[in-house]
Amino acid sequence: MGYLDEEGYLYLSDRKADMIISGGVNMYPAELEAALISHPKVADVAVFGIPNEEWAAKR
């Protein structure tokens, strides 16, 4: 969930569901974002899950 400002910039303000389950592993976007943003060549980051048929079938 987010909003666009008057200049067209997108701001993310919240997530509908924070936890991402991938291959039976629970991941939290905030933890992944913190790890990625700590790299000196990363200016900004946003993590979100995308459904994948292959991984969904392995549940």
All heavy atoms as TSV, in Angstrom:
chain	resi	resn	atom	element	x	y	z
A	1	MET	N	N	0.853	-1.169	0.000
A	1	MET	CA	C	0.000	0.000	0.000
A	1	MET	C	C	0.896	1.227	0.000
A	1	MET	O	O	1.930	1.244	0.637
A	1	MET	CB	C	-0.901	-0.020	1.223
A	1	MET	CG	C	-1.867	-1.192	1.211
A	1	MET	SD	S	-3.141	-1.151	2.478
A	1	MET	CE	C	-2.196	-1.292	3.950
A	2	GLY	N	N	0.498	2.226	-0.728
A	2	GLY	CA	C	1.304	3.422	-0.804
A	2	GLY	C	C	0.548	4.545	-1.495
A	2	GLY	O	O	-0.664	4.464	-1.699
A	3	TYR	N	N	1.302	5.561	-1.864
A	3	TYR	CA	C	0.681	6.706	-2.525
A	3	TYR	C	C	1.690	7.396	-3.430
A	3	TYR	O	O	2.908	7.250	-3.254
A	3	TYR	CB	C	0.135	7.691	-1.492
A	3	TYR	CG	C	1.198	8.305	-0.610
A	3	TYR	CD1	C	1.788	9.521	-0.945
A	3	TYR	CD2	C	1.617	7.672	0.545
A	3	TYR	CE1	C	2.774	10.071	-0.143
A	3	TYR	CE2	C	2.599	8.218	1.349
A	3	TYR	CZ	C	3.165	9.421	1.000
A	3	TYR	OH	O	4.152	9.964	1.794
A	4	LEU	N	N	1.191	8.114	-4.412
A	4	LEU	CA	C	2.017	8.924	-5.295
A	4	LEU	C	C	1.933	10.372	-4.848
A	4	LEU	O	O	0.849	10.865	-4.546
A	4	LEU	CB	C	1.524	8.834	-6.745
A	4	LEU	CG	C	1.739	7.512	-7.458
A	4	LEU	CD1	C	1.042	7.528	-8.810
A	4	LEU	CD2	C	3.210	7.216	-7.624
A	5	ASP	N	N	3.086	11.062	-4.822
A	5	ASP	CA	C	3.048	12.484	-4.476
A	5	ASP	C	C	2.776	13.310	-5.745
A	5	ASP	O	O	2.588	12.758	-6.827
A	5	ASP	CB	C	4.316	12.924	-3.747
A	5	ASP	CG	C	5.548	12.969	-4.631
A	5	ASP	OD1	O	5.446	12.766	-5.859
A	5	ASP	OD2	O	6.640	13.224	-4.091
A	6	GLU	N	N	2.754	14.611	-5.599
A	6	GLU	CA	C	2.421	15.501	-6.715
A	6	GLU	C	C	3.430	15.417	-7.860
A	6	GLU	O	O	3.105	15.711	-9.001
A	6	GLU	CB	C	2.324	16.942	-6.208
A	6	GLU	CG	C	1.188	17.136	-5.223
A	6	GLU	CD	C	1.345	18.402	-4.402
A	6	GLU	OE1	O	2.339	19.123	-4.573
A	6	GLU	OE2	O	0.446	18.651	-3.585
A	7	GLU	N	N	4.665	14.998	-7.549
A	7	GLU	CA	C	5.700	14.891	-8.569
A	7	GLU	C	C	5.769	13.491	-9.186
A	7	GLU	O	O	6.609	13.220	-10.031
A	7	GLU	CB	C	7.051	15.271	-7.977
A	7	GLU	CG	C	7.115	16.719	-7.524
A	7	GLU	CD	C	8.450	17.048	-6.888
A	7	GLU	OE1	O	9.429	16.297	-7.065
A	7	GLU	OE2	O	8.504	18.082	-6.202
A	8	GLY	N	N	4.896	12.586	-8.751
A	8	GLY	CA	C	4.861	11.244	-9.304
A	8	GLY	C	C	5.732	10.230	-8.587
A	8	GLY	O	O	5.883	9.109	-9.057
A	9	TYR	N	N	6.314	10.606	-7.436
A	9	TYR	CA	C	7.112	9.662	-6.665
A	9	TYR	C	C	6.196	8.741	-5.873
A	9	TYR	O	O	5.206	9.179	-5.287
A	9	TYR	CB	C	8.060	10.385	-5.705
A	9	TYR	CG	C	9.203	11.071	-6.396
A	9	TYR	CD1	C	9.140	12.424	-6.685
A	9	TYR	CD2	C	10.333	10.357	-6.763
A	9	TYR	CE1	C	10.195	13.071	-7.334
A	9	TYR	CE2	C	11.391	10.982	-7.402
A	9	TYR	CZ	C	11.307	12.330	-7.684
A	9	TYR	OH	O	12.349	12.954	-8.323
A	10	LEU	N	N	6.535	7.456	-5.863
A	10	LEU	CA	C	5.760	6.463	-5.138
A	10	LEU	C	C	6.350	6.271	-3.748
A	10	LEU	O	O	7.552	6.068	-3.596
A	10	LEU	CB	C	5.765	5.128	-5.877
A	10	LEU	CG	C	5.138	3.936	-5.159
A	10	LEU	CD1	C	3.650	4.163	-4.941
A	10	LEU	CD2	C	5.383	2.664	-5.947
A	11	TYR	N	N	5.503	6.352	-2.742
A	11	TYR	CA	C	5.906	6.112	-1.350
A	11	TYR	C	C	5.127	4.916	-0.831
A	11	TYR	O	O	3.902	4.892	-0.878
A	11	TYR	CB	C	5.605	7.335	-0.479
A	11	TYR	CG	C	6.467	8.514	-0.825
A	11	TYR	CD1	C	6.066	9.420	-1.795
A	11	TYR	CD2	C	7.686	8.708	-0.199
A	11	TYR	CE1	C	6.868	10.505	-2.132
A	11	TYR	CE2	C	8.486	9.782	-0.521
A	11	TYR	CZ	C	8.072	10.680	-1.489
A	11	TYR	OH	O	8.867	11.732	-1.821
A	12	LEU	N	N	5.856	3.913	-0.349
A	12	LEU	CA	C	5.215	2.747	0.236
A	12	LEU	C	C	5.056	2.992	1.726
A	12	LEU	O	O	6.013	3.333	2.415
A	12	LEU	CB	C	6.054	1.494	-0.013
A	12	LEU	CG	C	6.258	1.156	-1.492
A	12	LEU	CD1	C	7.194	-0.024	-1.633
A	12	LEU	CD2	C	4.936	0.874	-2.162
A	13	SER	N	N	3.838	2.821	2.217
A	13	SER	CA	C	3.571	3.136	3.612
A	13	SER	C	C	3.268	1.912	4.470
A	13	SER	O	O	3.390	1.970	5.682
A	13	SER	CB	C	2.403	4.132	3.709
A	13	SER	OG	O	1.266	3.600	3.070
A	14	ASP	N	N	2.892	0.805	3.849
A	14	ASP	CA	C	2.533	-0.372	4.627
A	14	ASP	C	C	2.457	-1.562	3.698
A	14	ASP	O	O	2.492	-1.413	2.483
A	14	ASP	CB	C	1.194	-0.148	5.331
A	14	ASP	CG	C	0.993	-1.077	6.512
A	14	ASP	OD1	O	1.879	-1.914	6.784
A	14	ASP	OD2	O	-0.044	-0.967	7.169
A	15	ARG	N	N	2.338	-2.729	4.273
A	15	ARG	CA	C	2.164	-3.954	3.505
A	15	ARG	C	C	0.897	-4.647	3.993
A	15	ARG	O	O	0.621	-4.656	5.181
A	15	ARG	CB	C	3.357	-4.877	3.703
A	15	ARG	CG	C	4.624	-4.303	3.189
A	15	ARG	CD	C	5.736	-5.317	3.429
A	15	ARG	NE	N	6.959	-4.859	2.837
A	15	ARG	CZ	C	7.959	-4.308	3.502
A	15	ARG	NH1	N	7.869	-4.144	4.796
A	15	ARG	NH2	N	9.051	-3.924	2.887
A	16	LYS	N	N	0.190	-5.275	3.055
A	16	LYS	CA	C	-1.007	-6.006	3.456
A	16	LYS	C	C	-0.626	-7.213	4.306
A	16	LYS	O	O	-1.234	-7.491	5.313
A	16	LYS	CB	C	-1.806	-6.438	2.237
A	16	LYS	CG	C	-2.557	-5.308	1.580
A	16	LYS	CD	C	-3.362	-5.793	0.422
A	16	LYS	CE	C	-4.724	-6.206	0.909
A	16	LYS	NZ	N	-5.648	-6.513	-0.176
A	17	ALA	N	N	0.367	-7.958	3.869
A	17	ALA	CA	C	0.839	-9.118	4.626
A	17	ALA	C	C	2.360	-9.088	4.585
A	17	ALA	O	O	2.952	-9.134	3.518
A	17	ALA	CB	C	0.315	-10.405	4.010
A	18	ASP	N	N	2.987	-8.993	5.737
A	18	ASP	CA	C	4.436	-8.829	5.777
A	18	ASP	C	C	5.220	-10.096	5.454
A	18	ASP	O	O	6.230	-10.044	4.775
A	18	ASP	CB	C	4.886	-8.312	7.139
A	18	ASP	CG	C	4.607	-6.839	7.316
A	18	ASP	OD1	O	4.467	-6.134	6.299
A	18	ASP	OD2	O	4.539	-6.387	8.462
A	19	MET	N	N	4.800	-11.214	5.951
A	19	MET	CA	C	5.602	-12.417	5.816
A	19	MET	C	C	5.497	-13.013	4.410
A	19	MET	O	O	4.410	-13.115	3.851
A	19	MET	CB	C	5.183	-13.473	6.828
A	19	MET	CG	C	6.087	-14.672	6.833
A	19	MET	SD	S	5.741	-15.853	8.153
A	19	MET	CE	C	4.042	-16.202	7.921
A	20	ILE	N	N	6.651	-13.413	3.867
A	20	ILE	CA	C	6.726	-14.110	2.589
A	20	ILE	C	C	7.163	-15.535	2.905
A	20	ILE	O	O	8.125	-15.747	3.631
A	20	ILE	CB	C	7.766	-13.454	1.654
A	20	ILE	CG1	C	7.399	-12.005	1.382
A	20	ILE	CG2	C	7.912	-14.244	0.364
A	20	ILE	CD1	C	8.507	-11.208	0.723
A	21	ILE	N	N	6.456	-16.515	2.364
A	21	ILE	CA	C	6.838	-17.912	2.548
A	21	ILE	C	C	7.369	-18.404	1.206
A	21	ILE	O	O	6.667	-18.373	0.206
A	21	ILE	CB	C	5.649	-18.775	3.011
A	21	ILE	CG1	C	5.080	-18.225	4.312
A	21	ILE	CG2	C	6.081	-20.232	3.156
A	21	ILE	CD1	C	3.794	-18.886	4.746
A	22	SER	N	N	8.614	-18.846	1.202
A	22	SER	CA	C	9.241	-19.331	-0.028
A	22	SER	C	C	9.939	-20.646	0.257
A	22	SER	O	O	10.881	-20.689	1.051
A	22	SER	CB	C	10.249	-18.301	-0.548
A	22	SER	OG	O	10.892	-18.794	-1.707
A	23	GLY	N	N	9.478	-21.707	-0.368
A	23	GLY	CA	C	10.087	-23.016	-0.162
A	23	GLY	C	C	10.042	-23.463	1.285
A	23	GLY	O	O	10.946	-24.138	1.748
A	24	GLY	N	N	9.011	-23.057	2.009
A	24	GLY	CA	C	8.869	-23.432	3.414
A	24	GLY	C	C	9.644	-22.549	4.373
A	24	GLY	O	O	9.661	-22.791	5.567
A	25	VAL	N	N	10.295	-21.513	3.858
A	25	VAL	CA	C	11.064	-20.592	4.691
A	25	VAL	C	C	10.277	-19.295	4.846
A	25	VAL	O	O	9.803	-18.738	3.860
A	25	VAL	CB	C	12.448	-20.291	4.050
A	25	VAL	CG1	C	13.205	-19.265	4.860
A	25	VAL	CG2	C	13.248	-21.571	3.908
A	26	ASN	N	N	10.117	-18.838	6.071
A	26	ASN	CA	C	9.430	-17.574	6.334
A	26	ASN	C	C	10.439	-16.432	6.249
A	26	ASN	O	O	11.463	-16.465	6.936
A	26	ASN	CB	C	8.777	-17.584	7.710
A	26	ASN	CG	C	7.716	-18.644	7.829
A	26	ASN	OD1	O	7.267	-19.197	6.835
A	26	ASN	ND2	N	7.309	-18.934	9.030
A	27	MET	N	N	10.129	-15.437	5.427
A	27	MET	CA	C	11.015	-14.285	5.264
A	27	MET	C	C	10.217	-13.013	5.509
A	27	MET	O	O	9.049	-12.934	5.124
A	27	MET	CB	C	11.597	-14.264	3.850
A	27	MET	CG	C	12.433	-15.471	3.522
A	27	MET	SD	S	13.083	-15.441	1.856
A	27	MET	CE	C	11.622	-15.805	0.909
A	28	TYR	N	N	10.842	-12.053	6.133
A	28	TYR	CA	C	10.197	-10.782	6.394
A	28	TYR	C	C	10.846	-9.699	5.534
A	28	TYR	O	O	12.061	-9.525	5.570
A	28	TYR	CB	C	10.285	-10.421	7.875
A	28	TYR	CG	C	9.475	-11.374	8.708
A	28	TYR	CD1	C	10.038	-12.528	9.223
A	28	TYR	CD2	C	8.132	-11.131	8.935
A	28	TYR	CE1	C	9.281	-13.428	9.960
A	28	TYR	CE2	C	7.369	-12.016	9.677
A	28	TYR	CZ	C	7.949	-13.160	10.181
A	28	TYR	OH	O	7.190	-14.041	10.902
A	29	PRO	N	N	10.054	-8.982	4.734
A	29	PRO	CA	C	10.599	-7.967	3.841
A	29	PRO	C	C	11.508	-6.958	4.536
A	29	PRO	O	O	12.549	-6.599	3.987
A	29	PRO	CB	C	9.355	-7.282	3.276
A	29	PRO	CG	C	8.309	-8.339	3.312
A	29	PRO	CD	C	8.600	-9.113	4.569
A	30	ALA	N	N	11.165	-6.514	5.730
A	30	ALA	CA	C	11.984	-5.516	6.419
A	30	ALA	C	C	13.391	-6.044	6.699
A	30	ALA	O	O	14.371	-5.306	6.576
A	30	ALA	CB	C	11.315	-5.082	7.723
A	31	GLU	N	N	13.514	-7.325	7.050
A	31	GLU	CA	C	14.829	-7.905	7.301
A	31	GLU	C	C	15.644	-7.989	6.011
A	31	GLU	O	O	16.839	-7.687	5.998
A	31	GLU	CB	C	14.693	-9.300	7.917
A	31	GLU	CG	C	14.127	-9.286	9.315
A	31	GLU	CD	C	13.918	-10.686	9.862
A	31	GLU	OE1	O	14.180	-11.675	9.150
A	31	GLU	OE2	O	13.485	-10.787	11.021
A	32	LEU	N	N	15.005	-8.401	4.921
A	32	LEU	CA	C	15.699	-8.482	3.636
A	32	LEU	C	C	16.108	-7.096	3.150
A	32	LEU	O	O	17.225	-6.900	2.656
A	32	LEU	CB	C	14.804	-9.162	2.600
A	32	LEU	CG	C	14.407	-10.605	2.919
A	32	LEU	CD1	C	13.335	-11.083	1.960
A	32	LEU	CD2	C	15.614	-11.508	2.877
A	33	GLU	N	N	15.219	-6.124	3.312
A	33	GLU	CA	C	15.524	-4.755	2.903
A	33	GLU	C	C	16.705	-4.190	3.697
A	33	GLU	O	O	17.587	-3.536	3.137
A	33	GLU	CB	C	14.299	-3.862	3.076
A	33	GLU	CG	C	13.217	-4.172	2.081
A	33	GLU	CD	C	11.874	-3.574	2.429
A	33	GLU	OE1	O	11.697	-3.038	3.540
A	33	GLU	OE2	O	10.983	-3.651	1.572
A	34	ALA	N	N	16.743	-4.467	4.990
A	34	ALA	CA	C	17.845	-3.978	5.829
A	34	ALA	C	C	19.175	-4.560	5.364
A	34	ALA	O	O	20.190	-3.853	5.323
A	34	ALA	CB	C	17.591	-4.318	7.291
A	35	ALA	N	N	19.181	-5.831	4.988
A	35	ALA	CA	C	20.417	-6.454	4.504
A	35	ALA	C	C	20.836	-5.857	3.161
A	35	ALA	O	O	22.013	-5.550	2.952
A	35	ALA	CB	C	20.224	-7.960	4.380
A	36	LEU	N	N	19.886	-5.667	2.260
A	36	LEU	CA	C	20.215	-5.132	0.935
A	36	LEU	C	C	20.657	-3.671	0.992
A	36	LEU	O	O	21.608	-3.276	0.323
A	36	LEU	CB	C	19.008	-5.277	0.006
A	36	LEU	CG	C	18.643	-6.712	-0.375
A	36	LEU	CD1	C	17.285	-6.746	-1.069
A	36	LEU	CD2	C	19.717	-7.326	-1.241
A	37	ILE	N	N	19.974	-2.865	1.783
A	37	ILE	CA	C	20.270	-1.426	1.823
A	37	ILE	C	C	21.621	-1.153	2.493
A	37	ILE	O	O	22.208	-0.081	2.306
A	37	ILE	CB	C	19.134	-0.628	2.500
A	37	ILE	CG1	C	19.180	0.844	2.095
A	37	ILE	CG2	C	19.170	-0.760	4.001
A	37	ILE	CD1	C	18.804	1.119	0.697
A	38	SER	N	N	22.141	-2.122	3.235
A	38	SER	CA	C	23.440	-1.919	3.882
A	38	SER	C	C	24.597	-1.966	2.878
A	38	SER	O	O	25.705	-1.549	3.199
A	38	SER	CB	C	23.660	-2.956	4.987
A	38	SER	OG	O	23.816	-4.250	4.422
A	39	HIS	N	N	24.349	-2.452	1.678
A	39	HIS	CA	C	25.403	-2.488	0.650
A	39	HIS	C	C	25.639	-1.079	0.124
A	39	HIS	O	O	24.681	-0.358	-0.177
A	39	HIS	CB	C	24.994	-3.416	-0.494
A	39	HIS	CG	C	26.109	-3.706	-1.433
A	39	HIS	ND1	N	26.533	-2.815	-2.382
A	39	HIS	CD2	C	26.895	-4.799	-1.541
A	39	HIS	CE1	C	27.535	-3.340	-3.053
A	39	HIS	NE2	N	27.773	-4.548	-2.566
A	40	PRO	N	N	26.885	-0.638	0.008
A	40	PRO	CA	C	27.178	0.747	-0.387
A	40	PRO	C	C	26.703	1.127	-1.796
A	40	PRO	O	O	26.506	2.303	-2.082
A	40	PRO	CB	C	28.699	0.846	-0.284
A	40	PRO	CG	C	29.195	-0.551	-0.279
A	40	PRO	CD	C	28.102	-1.396	0.283
A	41	LYS	N	N	26.478	0.154	-2.665
A	41	LYS	CA	C	26.041	0.472	-4.029
A	41	LYS	C	C	24.519	0.411	-4.198
A	41	LYS	O	O	24.011	0.582	-5.292
A	41	LYS	CB	C	26.719	-0.451	-5.030
A	41	LYS	CG	C	28.213	-0.179	-5.124
A	41	LYS	CD	C	28.824	-0.871	-6.296
A	41	LYS	CE	C	30.295	-0.462	-6.388
A	41	LYS	NZ	N	30.871	-0.854	-7.655
A	42	VAL	N	N	23.798	0.178	-3.112
A	42	VAL	CA	C	22.333	0.134	-3.163
A	42	VAL	C	C	21.791	1.442	-2.606
A	42	VAL	O	O	22.058	1.800	-1.465
A	42	VAL	CB	C	21.785	-1.069	-2.357
A	42	VAL	CG1	C	20.268	-1.041	-2.311
A	42	VAL	CG2	C	22.281	-2.373	-2.974
A	43	ALA	N	N	21.010	2.165	-3.432
A	43	ALA	CA	C	20.462	3.461	-3.016
A	43	ALA	C	C	19.106	3.318	-2.344
A	43	ALA	O	O	18.790	4.044	-1.407
A	43	ALA	CB	C	20.342	4.388	-4.215
A	44	ASP	N	N	18.294	2.382	-2.805
A	44	ASP	CA	C	16.960	2.195	-2.238
A	44	ASP	C	C	16.518	0.784	-2.566
A	44	ASP	O	O	16.996	0.170	-3.529
A	44	ASP	CB	C	15.984	3.215	-2.811
A	44	ASP	CG	C	14.759	3.410	-1.940
A	44	ASP	OD1	O	14.704	2.817	-0.836
A	44	ASP	OD2	O	13.863	4.155	-2.349
A	45	VAL	N	N	15.600	0.259	-1.785
A	45	VAL	CA	C	15.178	-1.125	-1.976
A	45	VAL	C	C	13.741	-1.303	-1.499
A	45	VAL	O	O	13.299	-0.617	-0.584
A	45	VAL	CB	C	16.134	-2.090	-1.225
A	45	VAL	CG1	C	16.075	-1.875	0.261
A	45	VAL	CG2	C	15.845	-3.530	-1.564
A	46	ALA	N	N	13.036	-2.213	-2.158
A	46	ALA	CA	C	11.694	-2.630	-1.729
A	46	ALA	C	C	11.571	-4.120	-2.022
A	46	ALA	O	O	11.883	-4.566	-3.126
A	46	ALA	CB	C	10.613	-1.864	-2.460
A	47	VAL	N	N	11.161	-4.889	-1.048
A	47	VAL	CA	C	11.038	-6.336	-1.182
A	47	VAL	C	C	9.570	-6.712	-1.083
A	47	VAL	O	O	8.851	-6.237	-0.217
A	47	VAL	CB	C	11.851	-7.055	-0.068
A	47	VAL	CG1	C	11.597	-8.553	-0.092
A	47	VAL	CG2	C	13.327	-6.762	-0.224
A	48	PHE	N	N	9.136	-7.579	-1.998
A	48	PHE	CA	C	7.767	-8.086	-1.962
A	48	PHE	C	C	7.750	-9.461	-2.605
A	48	PHE	O	O	8.624	-9.807	-3.397
A	48	PHE	CB	C	6.787	-7.134	-2.668
A	48	PHE	CG	C	7.189	-6.761	-4.062
A	48	PHE	CD1	C	6.728	-7.481	-5.144
A	48	PHE	CD2	C	8.044	-5.699	-4.288
A	48	PHE	CE1	C	7.115	-7.154	-6.429
A	48	PHE	CE2	C	8.431	-5.342	-5.560
A	48	PHE	CZ	C	7.967	-6.090	-6.644
A	49	GLY	N	N	6.783	-10.263	-2.231
A	49	GLY	CA	C	6.669	-11.612	-2.765
A	49	GLY	C	C	5.820	-11.654	-4.015
A	49	GLY	O	O	4.863	-10.893	-4.159
A	50	ILE	N	N	6.191	-12.534	-4.920
A	50	ILE	CA	C	5.423	-12.768	-6.142
A	50	ILE	C	C	5.113	-14.257	-6.180
A	50	ILE	O	O	6.026	-15.088	-6.058
A	50	ILE	CB	C	6.232	-12.366	-7.389
A	50	ILE	CG1	C	6.562	-10.882	-7.351
A	50	ILE	CG2	C	5.476	-12.727	-8.659
A	50	ILE	CD1	C	7.476	-10.434	-8.468
A	51	PRO	N	N	3.854	-14.647	-6.345
A	51	PRO	CA	C	3.510	-16.074	-6.392
A	51	PRO	C	C	4.285	-16.803	-7.490
A	51	PRO	O	O	4.517	-16.270	-8.569
A	51	PRO	CB	C	2.008	-16.079	-6.699
A	51	PRO	CG	C	1.539	-14.742	-6.245
A	51	PRO	CD	C	2.679	-13.792	-6.490
A	52	ASN	N	N	4.696	-18.040	-7.187
A	52	ASN	CA	C	5.443	-18.850	-8.118
A	52	ASN	C	C	4.848	-20.246	-8.110
A	52	ASN	O	O	4.814	-20.902	-7.063
A	52	ASN	CB	C	6.923	-18.867	-7.716
A	52	ASN	CG	C	7.768	-19.693	-8.663
A	52	ASN	OD1	O	7.644	-20.909	-8.720
A	52	ASN	ND2	N	8.630	-19.019	-9.389
A	53	GLU	N	N	4.400	-20.718	-9.259
A	53	GLU	CA	C	3.727	-22.027	-9.339
A	53	GLU	C	C	4.632	-23.174	-8.888
A	53	GLU	O	O	4.175	-24.106	-8.234
A	53	GLU	CB	C	3.232	-22.266	-10.759
A	53	GLU	CG	C	2.072	-21.374	-11.155
A	53	GLU	CD	C	1.592	-21.656	-12.565
A	53	GLU	OE1	O	1.788	-22.799	-13.051
A	53	GLU	OE2	O	1.030	-20.744	-13.176
A	54	GLU	N	N	5.898	-23.128	-9.254
A	54	GLU	CA	C	6.824	-24.220	-8.895
A	54	GLU	C	C	6.968	-24.339	-7.382
A	54	GLU	O	O	6.888	-25.425	-6.824
A	54	GLU	CB	C	8.191	-23.987	-9.519
A	54	GLU	CG	C	9.183	-25.082	-9.181
A	54	GLU	CD	C	10.556	-24.846	-9.775
A	54	GLU	OE1	O	10.699	-23.975	-10.647
A	54	GLU	OE2	O	11.493	-25.541	-9.348
A	55	TRP	N	N	7.189	-23.221	-6.686
A	55	TRP	CA	C	7.356	-23.275	-5.238
A	55	TRP	C	C	6.046	-23.572	-4.529
A	55	TRP	O	O	6.020	-24.237	-3.504
A	55	TRP	CB	C	7.942	-21.967	-4.709
A	55	TRP	CG	C	9.407	-21.856	-4.980
A	55	TRP	CD1	C	9.991	-21.096	-5.948
A	55	TRP	CD2	C	10.454	-22.553	-4.315
A	55	TRP	NE1	N	11.353	-21.271	-5.910
A	55	TRP	CE2	C	11.673	-22.157	-4.919
A	55	TRP	CE3	C	10.501	-23.452	-3.267
A	55	TRP	CZ2	C	12.895	-22.629	-4.498
A	55	TRP	CZ3	C	11.732	-23.930	-2.850
A	55	TRP	CH2	C	12.893	-23.523	-3.473
A	56	ALA	N	N	4.922	-23.101	-5.065
A	56	ALA	CA	C	3.614	-23.359	-4.440
A	56	ALA	C	C	3.295	-24.842	-4.474
A	56	ALA	O	O	2.690	-25.382	-3.550
A	56	ALA	CB	C	2.532	-22.555	-5.137
A	57	ALA	N	N	3.713	-25.536	-5.528
A	57	ALA	CA	C	3.437	-26.968	-5.654
A	57	ALA	C	C	4.224	-27.800	-4.665
A	57	ALA	O	O	3.860	-28.927	-4.356
A	57	ALA	CB	C	3.761	-27.414	-7.087
A	58	LYS	N	N	5.315	-27.263	-4.107
A	58	LYS	CA	C	6.177	-28.015	-3.190
A	58	LYS	C	C	5.715	-27.922	-1.741
A	58	LYS	O	O	6.319	-28.474	-0.865
A	58	LYS	CB	C	7.619	-27.531	-3.306
A	58	LYS	CG	C	8.218	-27.868	-4.650
A	58	LYS	CD	C	9.646	-27.422	-4.740
A	58	LYS	CE	C	10.187	-27.781	-6.118
A	58	LYS	NZ	N	11.593	-27.469	-6.261
A	59	ARG	N	N	4.636	-27.218	-1.490
A	59	ARG	CA	C	4.140	-27.109	-0.118
A	59	ARG	C	C	3.572	-28.388	0.370
A	59	ARG	O	O	3.019	-29.180	-0.242
A	59	ARG	CB	C	3.056	-26.026	-0.016
A	59	ARG	CG	C	3.622	-24.677	-0.038
A	59	ARG	CD	C	2.510	-23.727	0.228
A	59	ARG	NE	N	2.966	-22.366	0.044
A	59	ARG	CZ	C	2.213	-21.327	0.227
A	59	ARG	NH1	N	0.976	-21.458	0.597
A	59	ARG	NH2	N	2.668	-20.140	0.044
